[in-house]
Structure formats: C-alpha cells, structure tokens
Amino acid sequence: MIHIIKQEIPMEESLRKKLEFICQFNKVKPTFINGSIRKND
C-alpha cells in the first residue's frame, strides 16, 4: 500500500530577509510562495 505524506516547508525569516535584500538591490519585486514536500512511502 502507498502512503502519501505531505509536509509544509516553512521559510526562515533570515532567509526571507536576505532574498528581499538581493531583490531590492537588483530592483526586482520578489514573490514568495509557500511550498510543500510530498513523499511516497
């Protein structure tokens, strides 16, 4: 039998701030989309 496990991936605040800084430096508007991992066991 196949079990599908779905886990949400939280983004750390420090990573988000670094990415926002890089995008601001390059004059790009960032869009962050929360994702998830699906595993088949």
Protein Blocks (a to p, Z undefined) as FASTA:
>chain_A
ZZdddddddddfklmmmmmmmmmmnopacddddddddddZZ
